[in-house]
Amino acid sequence: MFLGVLFSGGKDSVYACKRAMETDSVVSLITIVSENPESYMFHTPNVRKADLIAEAIDIPQLTWQTLGEEEAELSDLRDAIATAKEKRGIEGVVTGAIESVYQAARVQRICRDLDLWCFNPLWQIDQLEYLKLLVSEDFEVIVSGVFAYPLDESWVGARIDYVLIRKLEALQKMYGINPSGEGGELETFVLDGPIFRKRIEILKASKTYENYRGQLTIEEARLVEK
C-alpha cells in the first residue's frame, strides 16, 4: 500500500514512518507548517527544518501552509492530504498519535471522507518503553521545546538517552507528566536514525527559556555522511 506520513520532524512522526516502511511503501511525507505556535493540531518547533529529514530519509515531502486557526486548520490538513492522494497516489495516511483523541479522531474523519486508510502505529504504546526503543534502535533525538513545570532550561536541546528517560519516569510519578510529551510537555527533533541515509548536523541554534517554557531554534543545519 502507498502511504503518506503526517510528518513534523519530531520523534513520533519519524518513528511512525519507520514502522510504516516495515510493511508498506511510504511515498510522501506530508508536513503542515503552521503560522500559529500554539496550534491545536500541529507540531511547530523547527518544523521548517523537516525538509532536511525528508532528504536524509530520501522520501518526497509535500509541505502545506496553514494559519493554524482552530478547526480551520483541519480544512488545510484535508487539502494537503487530498493533494497527496491526487499527486502522490497515497492510499492511506500514517500518524504518530499516541494518546491524543483530539488529533487522531480528526485525521480519521478526514481519511474516511477521502476514502483513505488511517494507520496509527504508535497508538496506546507504553510511553517509557517507546522512548527506550528509540534509544536502543539508535535514533538520535533532541528536546526542541519544553512547555511544562518542572522542566527547566537544561532540558532544552538535551538528547534523549537512558539517563533522561529515568528523569522523565520520575517526573511522571511525581507530577503526572507524559514521558513522551503527549500532553504537550515537550517537543523533539530527530537528527539521525536507522532509516536515515545521512545524519543532520546542527551548525547554529539559539535557545529561549522563561517560566518553564523554552525552545531550541535550529537556524543552520546540514546533512553529513554517516
C-alpha positions as a Python dict, from the first residue, in 0.01 Angstrom:
ca = {
    (1, 'M'): (0, 0, 0),
    (2, 'F'): (120, 352, -82),
    (3, 'L'): (120, 567, 231),
    (4, 'G'): (168, 931, 323),
    (5, 'V'): (304, 1015, 667),
    (6, 'L'): (196, 1325, 859),
    (7, 'F'): (548, 1445, 925),
    (8, 'S'): (684, 1717, 1154),
    (9, 'G'): (1041, 1602, 1213),
    (10, 'G'): (961, 1508, 1572),
    (11, 'K'): (1023, 1163, 1713),
    (12, 'D'): (666, 1036, 1683),
    (13, 'S'): (623, 1112, 1314),
    (14, 'V'): (972, 980, 1234),
    (15, 'Y'): (919, 656, 1426),
    (16, 'A'): (571, 610, 1280),
    (17, 'C'): (730, 649, 937),
    (18, 'K'): (983, 381, 1024),
    (19, 'R'): (706, 145, 1134),
    (20, 'A'): (511, 210, 813),
    (21, 'M'): (819, 146, 599),
    (22, 'E'): (848, -201, 750),
    (23, 'T'): (524, -318, 590),
    (24, 'D'): (427, -72, 317),
    (25, 'S'): (564, 188, 75),
    (26, 'V'): (589, 542, 212),
    (27, 'V'): (569, 767, -93),
    (28, 'S'): (510, 1106, 68),
    (29, 'L'): (589, 1297, 386),
    (30, 'I'): (311, 1549, 449),
    (31, 'T'): (435, 1845, 652),
    (32, 'I'): (193, 2110, 776),
    (33, 'V'): (369, 2438, 857),
    (34, 'S'): (155, 2639, 1098),
    (35, 'E'): (195, 3010, 1150),
    (36, 'N'): (45, 2966, 1495),
    (37, 'P'): (299, 2844, 1754),
    (38, 'E'): (4, 2741, 1975),
    (39, 'S'): (-153, 2521, 1706),
    (40, 'Y'): (-406, 2271, 1838),
    (41, 'M'): (-314, 2010, 1580),
    (42, 'F'): (40, 2053, 1463),
    (43, 'H'): (395, 2037, 1598),
    (44, 'T'): (564, 2373, 1538),
    (45, 'P'): (923, 2386, 1678),
    (46, 'N'): (1168, 2355, 1386),
    (47, 'V'): (901, 2215, 1154),
    (48, 'R'): (1058, 2418, 872),
    (49, 'K'): (1369, 2201, 909),
    (50, 'A'): (1172, 1881, 848),
    (51, 'D'): (1278, 1905, 484),
    (52, 'L'): (1629, 1806, 593),
    (53, 'I'): (1494, 1488, 748),
    (54, 'A'): (1290, 1416, 435),
    (55, 'E'): (1608, 1448, 231),
    (56, 'A'): (1801, 1234, 479),
    (57, 'I'): (1537, 960, 459),
    (58, 'D'): (1503, 1014, 83),
    (59, 'I'): (1123, 1036, 67),
    (60, 'P'): (946, 1320, -122),
    (61, 'Q'): (795, 1586, 101),
    (62, 'L'): (471, 1775, 49),
    (63, 'T'): (469, 2099, 251),
    (64, 'W'): (144, 2280, 323),
    (65, 'Q'): (94, 2615, 494),
    (66, 'T'): (-177, 2695, 750),
    (67, 'L'): (-256, 2996, 966),
    (68, 'G'): (-318, 2749, 1249),
    (69, 'E'): (-666, 2870, 1338),
    (70, 'E'): (-863, 2612, 1536),
    (71, 'E'): (-1082, 2392, 1315),
    (72, 'A'): (-990, 2598, 1004),
    (73, 'E'): (-651, 2428, 1012),
    (74, 'L'): (-835, 2098, 966),
    (75, 'S'): (-952, 2221, 627),
    (76, 'D'): (-589, 2291, 537),
    (77, 'L'): (-492, 1943, 653),
    (78, 'R'): (-767, 1792, 441),
    (79, 'D'): (-645, 1987, 137),
    (80, 'A'): (-289, 1868, 194),
    (81, 'I'): (-394, 1503, 225),
    (82, 'A'): (-621, 1532, -79),
    (83, 'T'): (-329, 1674, -277),
    (84, 'A'): (-105, 1387, -166),
    (85, 'K'): (-373, 1144, -280),
    (86, 'E'): (-404, 1312, -618),
    (87, 'K'): (-35, 1379, -690),
    (88, 'R'): (144, 1101, -497),
    (89, 'G'): (-120, 831, -520),
    (90, 'I'): (-139, 763, -147),
    (91, 'E'): (-391, 503, -30),
    (92, 'G'): (-354, 570, 340),
    (93, 'V'): (-224, 818, 597),
    (94, 'V'): (13, 743, 886),
    (95, 'T'): (11, 945, 1208),
    (96, 'G'): (235, 948, 1514),
    (97, 'A'): (-59, 981, 1754),
    (98, 'I'): (-11, 804, 2086),
    (99, 'E'): (-299, 914, 2309),
    (100, 'S'): (-444, 1233, 2159),
    (101, 'V'): (-805, 1151, 2072),
    (102, 'Y'): (-845, 1511, 1951),
    (103, 'Q'): (-583, 1464, 1680),
    (104, 'A'): (-649, 1101, 1594),
    (105, 'A'): (-1026, 1141, 1556),
    (106, 'R'): (-992, 1440, 1326),
    (107, 'V'): (-738, 1273, 1100),
    (108, 'Q'): (-951, 959, 1088),
    (109, 'R'): (-1254, 1164, 986),
    (110, 'I'): (-1059, 1328, 703),
    (111, 'C'): (-929, 991, 585),
    (112, 'R'): (-1280, 845, 589),
    (113, 'D'): (-1409, 1135, 380),
    (114, 'L'): (-1127, 1088, 129),
    (115, 'D'): (-1160, 708, 123),
    (116, 'L'): (-813, 656, 272),
    (117, 'W'): (-686, 414, 534),
    (118, 'C'): (-566, 572, 860),
    (119, 'F'): (-273, 396, 1031),
    (120, 'N'): (-167, 488, 1387),
    (121, 'P'): (124, 251, 1462),
    (122, 'L'): (209, 413, 1799),
    (123, 'W'): (-145, 427, 1937),
    (124, 'Q'): (-154, 342, 2310),
    (125, 'I'): (212, 238, 2314),
    (126, 'D'): (376, 239, 2659),
    (127, 'Q'): (549, 576, 2656),
    (128, 'L'): (855, 484, 2861),
    (129, 'E'): (913, 163, 2666),
    (130, 'Y'): (872, 363, 2347),
    (131, 'L'): (1144, 608, 2448),
    (132, 'K'): (1372, 316, 2531),
    (133, 'L'): (1302, 171, 2185),
    (134, 'L'): (1412, 496, 2025),
    (135, 'V'): (1744, 482, 2209),
    (136, 'S'): (1801, 110, 2155),
    (137, 'E'): (1734, 147, 1782),
    (138, 'D'): (1990, 431, 1759),
    (139, 'F'): (1759, 723, 1694),
    (140, 'E'): (1927, 1050, 1790),
    (141, 'V'): (1652, 1270, 1930),
    (142, 'I'): (1685, 1610, 2096),
    (143, 'V'): (1433, 1805, 2300),
    (144, 'S'): (1343, 2107, 2087),
    (145, 'G'): (1091, 2260, 2326),
    (146, 'V'): (959, 2235, 2683),
    (147, 'F'): (623, 2367, 2798),
    (148, 'A'): (554, 2243, 3150),
    (149, 'Y'): (668, 2260, 3512),
    (150, 'P'): (920, 2144, 3633),
    (151, 'L'): (1117, 2119, 3305),
    (152, 'D'): (1397, 2372, 3343),
    (153, 'E'): (1630, 2526, 3086),
    (154, 'S'): (1869, 2226, 3095),
    (155, 'W'): (1609, 2022, 2907),
    (156, 'V'): (1612, 2248, 2602),
    (157, 'G'): (1840, 2084, 2346),
    (158, 'A'): (1902, 1777, 2565),
    (159, 'R'): (1946, 1442, 2393),
    (160, 'I'): (1702, 1165, 2479),
    (161, 'D'): (1907, 885, 2634),
    (162, 'Y'): (1856, 635, 2914),
    (163, 'V'): (1953, 891, 3180),
    (164, 'L'): (1694, 1139, 3052),
    (165, 'I'): (1432, 864, 3032),
    (166, 'R'): (1487, 783, 3400),
    (167, 'K'): (1433, 1151, 3482),
    (168, 'L'): (1112, 1152, 3280),
    (169, 'E'): (996, 840, 3461),
    (170, 'A'): (1048, 1014, 3795),
    (171, 'L'): (862, 1324, 3675),
    (172, 'Q'): (575, 1106, 3557),
    (173, 'K'): (539, 963, 3907),
    (174, 'M'): (575, 1299, 4082),
    (175, 'Y'): (387, 1534, 3850),
    (176, 'G'): (192, 1319, 3606),
    (177, 'I'): (397, 1432, 3307),
    (178, 'N'): (360, 1227, 2990),
    (179, 'P'): (715, 1093, 2930),
    (180, 'S'): (681, 1122, 2551),
    (181, 'G'): (533, 1471, 2574),
    (182, 'E'): (192, 1358, 2453),
    (183, 'G'): (31, 1618, 2678),
    (184, 'G'): (230, 1898, 2514),
    (185, 'E'): (501, 1896, 2783),
    (186, 'L'): (786, 1870, 2534),
    (187, 'E'): (863, 1861, 2163),
    (188, 'T'): (1150, 1690, 1982),
    (189, 'F'): (1356, 1688, 1664),
    (190, 'V'): (1532, 1385, 1515),
    (191, 'L'): (1890, 1414, 1394),
    (192, 'D'): (1963, 1054, 1296),
    (193, 'G'): (1822, 704, 1292),
    (194, 'P'): (1830, 367, 1116),
    (195, 'I'): (1614, 493, 827),
    (196, 'F'): (1841, 795, 770),
    (197, 'R'): (2085, 774, 478),
    (198, 'K'): (2262, 1081, 614),
    (199, 'R'): (2253, 1243, 957),
    (200, 'I'): (2174, 1603, 1044),
    (201, 'E'): (2440, 1826, 1197),
    (202, 'I'): (2328, 2146, 1368),
    (203, 'L'): (2558, 2434, 1280),
    (204, 'K'): (2381, 2719, 1457),
    (205, 'A'): (2095, 2727, 1705),
    (206, 'S'): (1950, 2966, 1959),
    (207, 'K'): (1776, 2895, 2287),
    (208, 'T'): (1496, 3081, 2463),
    (209, 'Y'): (1355, 2998, 2806),
    (210, 'E'): (1124, 3164, 3056),
    (211, 'N'): (873, 3038, 3311),
    (212, 'Y'): (906, 2670, 3221),
    (213, 'R'): (861, 2738, 2850),
    (214, 'G'): (1165, 2711, 2627),
    (215, 'Q'): (1263, 2631, 2274),
    (216, 'L'): (1572, 2543, 2072),
    (217, 'T'): (1551, 2706, 1730),
    (218, 'I'): (1770, 2545, 1466),
    (219, 'E'): (1897, 2828, 1249),
    (220, 'E'): (2151, 2644, 1034),
    (221, 'A'): (2194, 2271, 975),
    (222, 'R'): (2330, 2039, 711),
    (223, 'L'): (2335, 1675, 609),
    (224, 'V'): (2658, 1484, 659),
    (225, 'E'): (2766, 1134, 570),
    (226, 'K'): (2720, 864, 833),
}
